[in-house]
Amino acid sequence: MEIWFPVLVTLAVGALVVGVMVSLNAFIGPKRKSAVKGLAFECGNPPSGSAWGRFSVRFYLTAILFLVFDVEVIFLYPWAVELRKLGMFGLGEALVFIGILFVGLIYAWQRGALDWD
């Protein structure tokens, strides 16, 4: 338990800071409503059209590919930290992991997932 005490203290202090800031905003923040504040803000442009417009599947496909390769990097960090302990076995496992993802990238590339014509 003594190992986790600093983590618990950090989480408690973080929760306290968030609670105090939200409470202060609710108690002393301005509460003037206006029509302009109620409008949706679209990068400085006034909203136009329906919010339920259709997007190309390529947007979602790009997002999924980004997540897959982003998660790959997240999984490689612990491997890089423990590289000396893992030795050649760890290197082989990491190369298999990277190889599988590389095959997936080549497949997505050949299927045209990365083309934005």
MMTF fields as JSON, N, C-alpha, C and O atoms, coordinates in Angstrom:
{
  "mmtfVersion": "1.0.0",
  "mmtfProducer": "UNKNOWN",
  "numBonds": 467,
  "numAtoms": 468,
  "numGroups": 117,
  "numChains": 1,
  "numModels": 1,
  "chainsPerModel": [1],
  "groupsPerChain": [117],
  "chainIdList": ["A"],
  "bondAtomList": [4, 2, 8, 6, 12, 10, 16, 14, 20, 18, 24, 22, 28, 26, 32, 30, 36, 34, 40, 38, 44, 42, 48, 46, 52, 50, 56, 54, 60, 58, 64, 62, 68, 66, 72, 70, 76, 74, 80, 78, 84, 82, 88, 86, 92, 90, 96, 94, 100, 98, 104, 102, 108, 106, 112, 110, 116, 114, 120, 118, 124, 122, 128, 126, 132, 130, 136, 134, 140, 138, 144, 142, 148, 146, 152, 150, 156, 154, 160, 158, 164, 162, 168, 166, 172, 170, 176, 174, 180, 178, 184, 182, 188, 186, 192, 190, 196, 194, 200, 198, 204, 202, 208, 206, 212, 210, 216, 214, 220, 218, 224, 222, 228, 226, 232, 230, 236, 234, 240, 238, 244, 242, 248, 246, 252, 250, 256, 254, 260, 258, 264, 262, 268, 266, 272, 270, 276, 274, 280, 278, 284, 282, 288, 286, 292, 290, 296, 294, 300, 298, 304, 302, 308, 306, 312, 310, 316, 314, 320, 318, 324, 322, 328, 326, 332, 330, 336, 334, 340, 338, 344, 342, 348, 346, 352, 350, 356, 354, 360, 358, 364, 362, 368, 366, 372, 370, 376, 374, 380, 378, 384, 382, 388, 386, 392, 390, 396, 394, 400, 398, 404, 402, 408, 406, 412, 410, 416, 414, 420, 418, 424, 422, 428, 426, 432, 430, 436, 434, 440, 438, 444, 442, 448, 446, 452, 450, 456, 454, 460, 458, 464, 462],
  "bondOrderList": [1, 1, 1, 1, 1, 1, 1, 1, 1, 1, 1, 1, 1, 1, 1, 1, 1, 1, 1, 1, 1, 1, 1, 1, 1, 1, 1, 1, 1, 1, 1, 1, 1, 1, 1, 1, 1, 1, 1, 1, 1, 1, 1, 1, 1, 1, 1, 1, 1, 1, 1, 1, 1, 1, 1, 1, 1, 1, 1, 1, 1, 1, 1, 1, 1, 1, 1, 1, 1, 1, 1, 1, 1, 1, 1, 1, 1, 1, 1, 1, 1, 1, 1, 1, 1, 1, 1, 1, 1, 1, 1, 1, 1, 1, 1, 1, 1, 1, 1, 1, 1, 1, 1, 1, 1, 1, 1, 1, 1, 1, 1, 1, 1, 1, 1, 1],
  "groupList": [{"groupName": "MET", "atomNameList": ["N", "CA", "C", "O"], "elementList": ["N", "C", "C", "O"], "formalChargeList": [0, 0, 0, 0], "bondAtomList": [1, 0, 2, 1, 3, 2], "bondOrderList": [1, 1, 2], "singleLetterCode": "M", "chemCompType": "L-PEPTIDE LINKING"}, {"groupName": "GLU", "atomNameList": ["N", "CA", "C", "O"], "elementList": ["N", "C", "C", "O"], "formalChargeList": [0, 0, 0, 0], "bondAtomList": [1, 0, 2, 1, 3, 2], "bondOrderList": [1, 1, 2], "singleLetterCode": "E", "chemCompType": "L-PEPTIDE LINKING"}, {"groupName": "ILE", "atomNameList": ["N", "CA", "C", "O"], "elementList": ["N", "C", "C", "O"], "formalChargeList": [0, 0, 0, 0], "bondAtomList": [1, 0, 2, 1, 3, 2], "bondOrderList": [1, 1, 2], "singleLetterCode": "I", "chemCompType": "L-PEPTIDE LINKING"}, {"groupName": "TRP", "atomNameList": ["N", "CA", "C", "O"], "elementList": ["N", "C", "C", "O"], "formalChargeList": [0, 0, 0, 0], "bondAtomList": [1, 0, 2, 1, 3, 2], "bondOrderList": [1, 1, 2], "singleLetterCode": "W", "chemCompType": "L-PEPTIDE LINKING"}, {"groupName": "PHE", "atomNameList": ["N", "CA", "C", "O"], "elementList": ["N", "C", "C", "O"], "formalChargeList": [0, 0, 0, 0], "bondAtomList": [1, 0, 2, 1, 3, 2], "bondOrderList": [1, 1, 2], "singleLetterCode": "F", "chemCompType": "L-PEPTIDE LINKING"}, {"groupName": "PRO", "atomNameList": ["N", "CA", "C", "O"], "elementList": ["N", "C", "C", "O"], "formalChargeList": [0, 0, 0, 0], "bondAtomList": [1, 0, 2, 1, 3, 2], "bondOrderList": [1, 1, 2], "singleLetterCode": "P", "chemCompType": "L-PEPTIDE LINKING"}, {"groupName": "VAL", "atomNameList": ["N", "CA", "C", "O"], "elementList": ["N", "C", "C", "O"], "formalChargeList": [0, 0, 0, 0], "bondAtomList": [1, 0, 2, 1, 3, 2], "bondOrderList": [1, 1, 2], "singleLetterCode": "V", "chemCompType": "L-PEPTIDE LINKING"}, {"groupName": "LEU", "atomNameList": ["N", "CA", "C", "O"], "elementList": ["N", "C", "C", "O"], "formalChargeList": [0, 0, 0, 0], "bondAtomList": [1, 0, 2, 1, 3, 2], "bondOrderList": [1, 1, 2], "singleLetterCode": "L", "chemCompType": "L-PEPTIDE LINKING"}, {"groupName": "THR", "atomNameList": ["N", "CA", "C", "O"], "elementList": ["N", "C", "C", "O"], "formalChargeList": [0, 0, 0, 0], "bondAtomList": [1, 0, 2, 1, 3, 2], "bondOrderList": [1, 1, 2], "singleLetterCode": "T", "chemCompType": "L-PEPTIDE LINKING"}, {"groupName": "ALA", "atomNameList": ["N", "CA", "C", "O"], "elementList": ["N", "C", "C", "O"], "formalChargeList": [0, 0, 0, 0], "bondAtomList": [1, 0, 2, 1, 3, 2], "bondOrderList": [1, 1, 2], "singleLetterCode": "A", "chemCompType": "L-PEPTIDE LINKING"}, {"groupName": "GLY", "atomNameList": ["N", "CA", "C", "O"], "elementList": ["N", "C", "C", "O"], "formalChargeList": [0, 0, 0, 0], "bondAtomList": [1, 0, 2, 1, 3, 2], "bondOrderList": [1, 1, 2], "singleLetterCode": "G", "chemCompType": "PEPTIDE LINKING"}, {"groupName": "SER", "atomNameList": ["N", "CA", "C", "O"], "elementList": ["N", "C", "C", "O"], "formalChargeList": [0, 0, 0, 0], "bondAtomList": [1, 0, 2, 1, 3, 2], "bondOrderList": [1, 1, 2], "singleLetterCode": "S", "chemCompType": "L-PEPTIDE LINKING"}, {"groupName": "ASN", "atomNameList": ["N", "CA", "C", "O"], "elementList": ["N", "C", "C", "O"], "formalChargeList": [0, 0, 0, 0], "bondAtomList": [1, 0, 2, 1, 3, 2], "bondOrderList": [1, 1, 2], "singleLetterCode": "N", "chemCompType": "L-PEPTIDE LINKING"}, {"groupName": "LYS", "atomNameList": ["N", "CA", "C", "O"], "elementList": ["N", "C", "C", "O"], "formalChargeList": [0, 0, 0, 0], "bondAtomList": [1, 0, 2, 1, 3, 2], "bondOrderList": [1, 1, 2], "singleLetterCode": "K", "chemCompType": "L-PEPTIDE LINKING"}, {"groupName": "ARG", "atomNameList": ["N", "CA", "C", "O"], "elementList": ["N", "C", "C", "O"], "formalChargeList": [0, 0, 0, 0], "bondAtomList": [1, 0, 2, 1, 3, 2], "bondOrderList": [1, 1, 2], "singleLetterCode": "R", "chemCompType": "L-PEPTIDE LINKING"}, {"groupName": "CYS", "atomNameList": ["N", "CA", "C", "O"], "elementList": ["N", "C", "C", "O"], "formalChargeList": [0, 0, 0, 0], "bondAtomList": [1, 0, 2, 1, 3, 2], "bondOrderList": [1, 1, 2], "singleLetterCode": "C", "chemCompType": "L-PEPTIDE LINKING"}, {"groupName": "TYR", "atomNameList": ["N", "CA", "C", "O"], "elementList": ["N", "C", "C", "O"], "formalChargeList": [0, 0, 0, 0], "bondAtomList": [1, 0, 2, 1, 3, 2], "bondOrderList": [1, 1, 2], "singleLetterCode": "Y", "chemCompType": "L-PEPTIDE LINKING"}, {"groupName": "ASP", "atomNameList": ["N", "CA", "C", "O"], "elementList": ["N", "C", "C", "O"], "formalChargeList": [0, 0, 0, 0], "bondAtomList": [1, 0, 2, 1, 3, 2], "bondOrderList": [1, 1, 2], "singleLetterCode": "D", "chemCompType": "L-PEPTIDE LINKING"}, {"groupName": "GLN", "atomNameList": ["N", "CA", "C", "O"], "elementList": ["N", "C", "C", "O"], "formalChargeList": [0, 0, 0, 0], "bondAtomList": [1, 0, 2, 1, 3, 2], "bondOrderList": [1, 1, 2], "singleLetterCode": "Q", "chemCompType": "L-PEPTIDE LINKING"}],
  "groupTypeList": [0, 1, 2, 3, 4, 5, 6, 7, 6, 8, 7, 9, 6, 10, 9, 7, 6, 6, 10, 6, 0, 6, 11, 7, 12, 9, 4, 2, 10, 5, 13, 14, 13, 11, 9, 6, 13, 10, 7, 9, 4, 1, 15, 10, 12, 5, 5, 11, 10, 11, 9, 3, 10, 14, 4, 11, 6, 14, 4, 16, 7, 8, 9, 2, 7, 4, 7, 6, 4, 17, 6, 1, 6, 2, 4, 7, 16, 5, 3, 9, 6, 1, 7, 14, 13, 7, 10, 0, 4, 10, 7, 10, 1, 9, 7, 6, 4, 2, 10, 2, 7, 4, 6, 10, 7, 2, 16, 9, 3, 18, 14, 10, 9, 7, 17, 3, 17],
  "groupIdList": [1, 2, 3, 4, 5, 6, 7, 8, 9, 10, 11, 12, 13, 14, 15, 16, 17, 18, 19, 20, 21, 22, 23, 24, 25, 26, 27, 28, 29, 30, 31, 32, 33, 34, 35, 36, 37, 38, 39, 40, 41, 42, 43, 44, 45, 46, 47, 48, 49, 50, 51, 52, 53, 54, 55, 56, 57, 58, 59, 60, 61, 62, 63, 64, 65, 66, 67, 68, 69, 70, 71, 72, 73, 74, 75, 76, 77, 78, 79, 80, 81, 82, 83, 84, 85, 86, 87, 88, 89, 90, 91, 92, 93, 94, 95, 96, 97, 98, 99, 100, 101, 102, 103, 104, 105, 106, 107, 108, 109, 110, 111, 112, 113, 114, 115, 116, 117],
  "secStructList": [7, 6, 6, 6, 2, 2, 2, 2, 2, 2, 2, 2, 2, 2, 2, 2, 2, 2, 2, 2, 2, 2, 2, 2, 2, 2, 2, 2, 1, 7, 7, 7, 7, 7, 6, 6, 6, 6, 1, 7, 7, 5, 6, 6, 5, 7, 7, 7, 1, 7, 6, 6, 7, 7, 7, 7, 2, 2, 2, 2, 2, 2, 2, 2, 2, 2, 2, 2, 2, 2, 2, 2, 2, 2, 2, 2, 2, 2, 2, 2, 2, 6, 2, 2, 2, 2, 2, 2, 2, 2, 2, 2, 2, 2, 2, 2, 2, 2, 2, 2, 2, 2, 2, 2, 2, 2, 2, 2, 2, 2, 6, 6, 6, 6, 7, 7, 7],
  "xCoordList": [0.82, 0.0, 0.86, 0.482, 2.01, 2.859, 3.428, 3.811, 3.492, 3.965, 2.936, 3.301, 1.665, 0.591, 0.179, -0.637, 0.716, 0.326, 0.575, -0.312, 1.74, 1.933, 0.932, 0.499, 0.571, -0.405, -1.763, -2.439, -2.164, -3.452, -3.471, -4.481, -2.364, -2.292, -2.406, -3.105, -1.735, -1.814, -3.233, -3.725, -3.901, -5.287, -6.206, -7.096, -6.005, -6.838, -6.634, -7.6, -5.376, -5.102, -5.694, -6.272, -5.554, -6.141, -7.653, -8.222, -8.309, -9.769, -10.172, -11.175, -9.391, -9.686, -9.561, -10.423, -8.496, -8.301, -9.446, -9.972, -9.834, -10.941, -12.224, -12.966, -12.489, -13.714, -13.759, -14.798, -12.631, -12.58, -12.795, -13.546, -12.154, -12.299, -13.716, -14.251, -14.322, -15.698, -16.649, -17.557, -16.442, -17.298, -17.14, -18.13, -15.901, -15.685, -16.356, -16.959, -16.256, -16.902, -18.416, -19.057, -18.982, -20.438, -20.898, -21.979, -20.088, -20.516, -20.208, -21.057, -19.026, -18.655, -18.595, -18.337, -18.823, -18.785, -19.994, -21.053, -19.855, -21.002, -22.061, -21.745, -23.311, -24.42, -25.363, -26.576, -24.827, -25.647, -25.872, -24.918, -27.11, -27.464, -27.683, -28.145, -27.347, -27.619, -27.819, -27.443, -28.411, -28.673, -27.372, -27.282, -26.362, -25.089, -24.38, -23.767, -24.46, -23.802, -24.458, -23.811, -25.714, -26.43, -26.184, -26.581, -25.534, -25.28, -24.115, -23.18, -24.184, -23.075, -21.914, -22.129, -20.699, -19.524, -18.78, -18.329, -18.652, -18.005, -16.769, -16.801, -15.712, -14.43, -14.554, -13.896, -15.365, -15.505, -16.54, -16.84, -17.09, -18.099, -19.488, -19.66, -20.467, -21.822, -22.282, -21.942, -23.048, -23.493, -24.384, -25.206, -24.216, -25.044, -25.415, -24.574, -26.626, -27.062, -27.315, -27.224, -27.628, -27.938, -26.649, -25.614, -26.742, -25.595, -25.486, -24.525, -26.455, -26.497, -26.048, -26.581, -25.084, -24.568, -23.801, -23.279, -23.731, -23.01, -21.545, -21.187, -20.711, -19.277, -18.863, -19.504, -17.8, -17.259, -16.729, -16.244, -16.824, -16.306, -14.799, -14.249, -14.134, -12.677, -12.252, -11.166, -13.099, -12.776, -12.691, -11.751, -13.684, -13.709, -12.585, -11.97, -12.322, -11.25, -9.897, -9.057, -9.697, -8.453, -8.344, -7.264, -9.439, -9.421, -9.092, -8.319, -9.66, -9.392, -7.925, -7.275, -7.413, -6.006, -5.091, -4.085, -5.442, -4.643, -4.638, -3.584, -5.801, -5.866, -5.043, -4.348, -5.117, -4.365, -2.871, -2.182, -2.366, -0.931, -0.504, 0.659, -1.416, -1.121, -1.008, -0.12, -1.896, -1.837, -0.572, -0.007, -0.133, 1.125, 2.27, 3.08, 2.338, 3.407, 3.276, 4.282, 2.053, 1.844, 2.338, 2.918, 2.116, 2.576, 4.095, 4.686, 4.718, 6.166, 6.943, 8.12, 6.33, 7.029, 7.49, 8.662, 6.615, 7.112, 8.204, 9.135, 8.088, 9.118, 10.454, 11.495, 10.428, 11.659, 12.277, 13.5, 11.452, 11.968, 12.646, 13.67, 12.08, 12.599, 13.446, 13.59, 13.991, 14.699, 15.863, 16.033, 16.658, 17.829, 17.421, 18.088, 16.344, 15.885, 15.305, 15.485, 14.616, 13.934, 14.891, 14.622, 15.981, 16.99, 16.486, 15.635, 17.035, 16.698, 15.254, 14.618, 14.739, 13.355, 12.404, 11.476, 12.642, 11.817, 11.93, 10.947, 13.151, 13.347, 12.556, 11.917, 12.604, 11.854, 10.355, 9.667, 9.847, 8.414, 8.007, 6.962, 8.816, 8.503, 8.535, 7.7, 9.482, 9.559, 8.35, 7.846, 7.886, 6.666, 5.478, 4.68, 5.363, 4.276, 4.315, 3.293, 5.488, 5.636, 5.392, 4.806, 5.831, 5.606, 4.134, 3.694, 3.367, 1.92, 1.262, 0.434, 1.632, 1.046, 1.513, 0.758, 2.736, 3.227, 2.445, 2.114, 2.154, 1.33, -0.054, -0.611, -0.612, -1.897, -1.835, -2.77, -0.739, -0.563, -0.478, -1.095, 0.281, 0.395, -0.967, -1.323, -1.728, -3.065, -3.966, -4.65, -3.962, -4.792, -4.346, -5.178, -3.066, -2.528, -2.979, -3.416, -2.874, -3.282, -4.776, -5.21, -5.567, -7.018, -7.454, -8.632, -6.516, -6.831, -7.315, -7.907, -7.079, -7.545, -6.821, -7.334, -5.638, -4.86, -4.933, -4.289, -5.701, -5.871, -6.99, -8.077, -6.715, -7.705, -8.061, -8.067, -8.349, -8.694, -10.073, -10.525],
  "yCoordList": [-1.201, 0.0, 1.261, 2.28, 1.184, 2.378, 2.765, 3.918, 1.815, 2.134, 3.001, 3.892, 2.742, 3.445, 4.742, 5.483, 5.034, 6.246, 7.527, 8.379, 7.709, 8.932, 9.044, 10.144, 7.921, 7.954, 8.385, 9.208, 7.837, 8.203, 9.682, 10.365, 10.162, 11.582, 12.458, 13.471, 12.087, 12.854, 12.874, 13.927, 11.72, 11.664, 12.492, 13.176, 12.442, 13.225, 14.723, 15.485, 15.146, 16.571, 17.011, 18.093, 16.177, 16.51, 16.641, 17.576, 15.711, 15.777, 17.018, 17.661, 17.345, 18.535, 19.804, 20.68, 19.906, 21.087, 21.216, 22.312, 20.119, 20.156, 20.571, 21.412, 19.982, 20.324, 21.783, 22.431, 22.315, 23.73, 24.639, 25.609, 24.344, 25.211, 25.181, 26.223, 24.02, 23.934, 24.656, 25.36, 24.483, 25.154, 26.663, 27.393, 27.138, 28.582, 29.157, 30.228, 28.46, 28.924, 28.978, 29.92, 27.993, 27.97, 29.073, 29.631, 29.402, 30.398, 31.826, 32.699, 32.102, 33.491, 33.848, 35.005, 32.898, 33.188, 33.973, 33.892, 34.75, 35.511, 34.566, 33.513, 34.965, 34.126, 34.89, 34.693, 35.749, 36.511, 35.699, 35.344, 35.412, 34.665, 35.661, 36.781, 35.238, 36.069, 35.152, 33.98, 35.703, 34.914, 34.507, 33.419, 35.382, 35.08, 33.923, 33.08, 33.878, 32.796, 31.446, 30.407, 31.45, 30.209, 29.623, 28.487, 30.372, 29.871, 28.889, 28.994, 27.954, 27.026, 27.771, 28.62, 27.461, 28.139, 27.176, 26.12, 27.54, 26.684, 27.379, 27.891, 27.403, 27.949, 29.382, 29.75, 30.168, 31.556, 31.802, 32.954, 30.749, 30.891, 30.664, 29.814, 31.408, 31.147, 29.766, 29.349, 29.055, 27.723, 27.781, 28.686, 26.811, 26.755, 25.309, 24.416, 25.081, 23.735, 22.869, 23.324, 21.632, 20.684, 20.142, 20.029, 19.819, 19.221, 17.728, 17.078, 17.192, 15.756, 15.454, 14.544, 16.2, 15.956, 14.648, 14.177, 14.068, 12.802, 13.067, 14.017, 12.218, 12.276, 11.049, 10.001, 11.188, 10.068, 9.012, 9.336, 7.766, 6.668, 6.805, 6.29, 7.471, 7.633, 8.381, 8.136, 9.293, 9.981, 8.974, 8.998, 8.089, 7.097, 6.078, 5.657, 5.69, 4.741, 5.329, 4.639, 6.593, 7.257, 7.325, 7.115, 7.615, 7.669, 6.308, 6.222, 5.254, 3.91, 3.533, 2.97, 3.84, 3.542, 4.327, 3.803, 5.581, 6.373, 5.721, 5.612, 5.287, 4.654, 3.37, 3.121, 2.561, 1.301, 1.576, 0.933, 2.512, 2.755, 3.585, 3.531, 4.345, 5.057, 4.07, 4.197, 3.099, 2.066, 1.228, 0.763, 1.038, 0.32, 1.013, 0.355, 2.303, 3.056, 2.938, 2.825, 2.962, 2.835, 1.478, 1.389, 0.424, -0.899, -1.05, -1.912, -0.238, -0.347, 0.38, 0.082, 1.312, 2.015, 1.077, 1.126, 0.219, -0.694, -1.63, -1.971, -2.035, -2.891, -2.143, -2.717, -0.878, -0.105, 0.114, 0.146, 0.262, 0.477, -0.784, -0.703, -1.942, -3.21, -3.962, -5.181, -3.281, -3.923, -4.79, -5.907, -4.303, -5.065, -6.349, -7.373, -6.311, -7.498, -8.54, -9.74, -8.088, -9.011, -9.731, -10.858, -9.107, -9.732, -9.99, -9.27, -11.03, -11.349, -11.835, -11.599, -12.514, -12.965, -11.768, -11.776, -10.752, -9.543, -8.822, -8.294, -8.804, -8.182, -8.924, -8.306, -10.25, -11.047, -10.824, -10.686, -10.789, -10.549, -9.169, -9.03, -8.167, -6.819, -6.774, -6.114, -7.464, -7.485, -8.2, -7.786, -9.259, -9.939, -8.978, -8.882, -8.27, -7.309, -6.214, -5.897, -5.643, -4.586, -5.152, -4.478, -6.37, -6.995, -7.196, -6.936, -7.654, -7.839, -6.5, -6.413, -5.467, -4.155, -3.601, -2.902, -3.904, -3.464, -4.137, -3.499, -5.423, -6.127, -5.482, -5.335, -5.096, -4.4, -3.058, -2.68, -2.335, -1.051, -1.249, -0.502, -2.246, -2.522, -2.899, -2.465, -3.706, -4.09, -2.866, -2.71, -1.995, -0.79, 0.108, 0.727, 0.184, 1.009, 0.467, 1.23, -0.859, -1.464, -1.343, -1.243, -1.35, -1.229, 0.217, 0.477, 1.152, 2.561, 3.326, 4.395, 2.808, 3.478, 4.793, 5.656, 4.95, 6.154, 7.146, 8.194, 6.831, 7.735, 8.734, 8.359, 10.009, 11.06, 11.748, 12.977, 10.994, 11.58, 12.174, 12.709],
  "zCoordList": [0.0, 0.0, 0.0, -0.577, 0.646, 0.727, -0.627, -0.828, -1.563, -2.91, -3.636, -4.402, -3.396, -4.091, -3.414, -3.962, -2.245, -1.529, -2.33, -2.369, -2.972, -3.776, -4.931, -5.273, -5.523, -6.619, -6.086, -6.702, -4.945, -4.348, -3.934, -4.103, -3.4, -3.026, -4.274, -4.252, -5.348, -6.595, -7.134, -7.538, -7.145, -7.609, -6.718, -7.223, -5.396, -4.48, -4.69, -4.718, -4.839, -5.069, -6.407, -6.504, -7.436, -8.736, -8.66, -9.222, -7.97, -7.817, -7.024, -7.332, -6.011, -5.213, -6.05, -5.981, -6.839, -7.69, -8.691, -8.887, -9.323, -10.29, -9.596, -10.103, -8.432, -7.696, -7.301, -7.427, -6.818, -6.413, -7.62, -7.529, -8.739, -9.919, -10.476, -10.858, -10.527, -11.028, -10.074, -10.515, -8.785, -7.804, -7.866, -7.823, -7.966, -8.066, -9.305, -9.247, -10.406, -11.631, -11.46, -11.925, -10.806, -10.62, -9.679, -9.869, -8.657, -7.672, -8.081, -7.901, -8.624, -8.877, -10.354, -10.688, -11.245, -12.678, -13.134, -12.512, -14.233, -14.742, -15.312, -15.865, -15.164, -15.611, -16.538, -16.48, -17.382, -18.308, -19.581, -20.275, -19.879, -21.09, -22.235, -22.017, -23.448, -24.621, -25.822, -25.798, -26.859, -28.066, -28.754, -29.324, -28.7, -29.358, -28.654, -29.31, -27.324, -26.596, -26.872, -26.743, -27.243, -27.504, -28.884, -29.144, -29.782, -31.13, -31.153, -30.358, -32.06, -32.244, -32.899, -33.764, -32.493, -33.024, -33.934, -33.492, -35.205, -36.2, -36.755, -37.874, -36.011, -36.463, -36.974, -37.947, -36.349, -36.739, -37.823, -38.136, -38.398, -39.436, -38.849, -37.975, -39.316, -38.826, -39.298, -40.405, -38.473, -38.869, -40.097, -40.239, -40.981, -42.186, -42.469, -42.359, -42.819, -43.168, -41.946, -40.805, -42.209, -41.16, -40.529, -41.186, -39.273, -38.597, -38.894, -38.48, -39.599, -39.883, -41.312, -41.947, -41.816, -43.156, -43.222, -42.211, -44.393, -44.57, -44.845, -45.541, -44.291, -44.526, -45.308, -45.234, -46.045, -46.79, -45.824, -44.739, -46.222, -45.405, -45.231, -44.258, -46.129, -46.043, -44.78, -44.255, -44.286, -43.037, -41.897, -41.103, -41.824, -40.752, -40.923, -39.943, -42.15, -42.412, -42.015, -41.437, -42.327, -41.936, -40.417, -39.864, -39.744, -38.284, -37.689, -36.734, -38.234, -37.726, -37.966, -37.085, -39.148, -39.418, -38.484, -38.007, -38.226, -37.289, -35.91, -35.282, -35.434, -34.124, -34.069, -33.084, -35.114, -35.136, -35.029, -34.237, -35.807, -35.8, -34.596, -34.194, -34.018, -32.784, -31.627, -30.784, -31.586, -30.548, -30.704, -29.715, -31.935, -32.162, -31.434, -30.782, -31.539, -30.876, -29.365, -28.664, -28.856, -27.413, -26.922, -25.84, -27.702, -27.297, -27.428, -26.777, -28.244, -28.404, -27.3, -27.099, -26.587, -25.516, -24.398, -24.026, -23.844, -22.799, -23.321, -22.592, -24.557, -25.149, -25.186, -24.864, -25.575, -25.661, -24.278, -24.143, -23.27, -21.916, -21.389, -20.71, -21.698, -21.182, -22.213, -22.112, -23.172, -24.277, -23.798, -24.285, -22.865, -22.406, -21.683, -21.83, -20.91, -20.199, -21.151, -20.944, -22.186, -23.093, -24.03, -24.446, -24.356, -25.204, -26.623, -27.146, -27.22, -28.614, -28.759, -29.785, -27.727, -27.787, -27.893, -28.701, -27.079, -27.116, -28.446, -28.966, -28.996, -30.299, -31.37, -32.221, -31.32, -32.297, -32.184, -33.195, -30.957, -30.752, -31.275, -31.91, -31.015, -31.5, -33.026, -33.644, -33.629, -35.093, -35.696, -36.74, -35.054, -35.526, -35.433, -36.366, -34.309, -34.118, -35.182, -35.79, -35.401, -36.406, -37.8, -38.647, -38.041, -39.352, -39.657, -40.777, -38.68, -38.881, -39.205, -40.111, -38.468, -38.746, -40.088, -40.764, -40.476, -41.777, -42.908, -43.907, -42.743, -43.737, -43.813, -44.901, -42.663, -42.662, -43.366, -44.072, -43.178, -43.865, -45.372, -46.132, -45.81, -47.245, -47.821, -48.917, -47.084, -47.536, -47.687, -48.699, -46.669, -46.736, -47.879, -48.543, -48.11, -49.19, -50.539, -51.401, -50.728, -52.002, -52.237, -53.384, -51.183, -51.324, -51.564, -51.809, -51.494, -51.766, -50.558, -50.708, -49.354, -48.16, -47.903, -47.19, -48.475, -48.239, -49.4, -49.354, -50.431, -51.581, -51.31, -50.87, -51.575, -51.357, -52.675, -52.746, -53.684, -54.983, -54.969, -55.982]
}
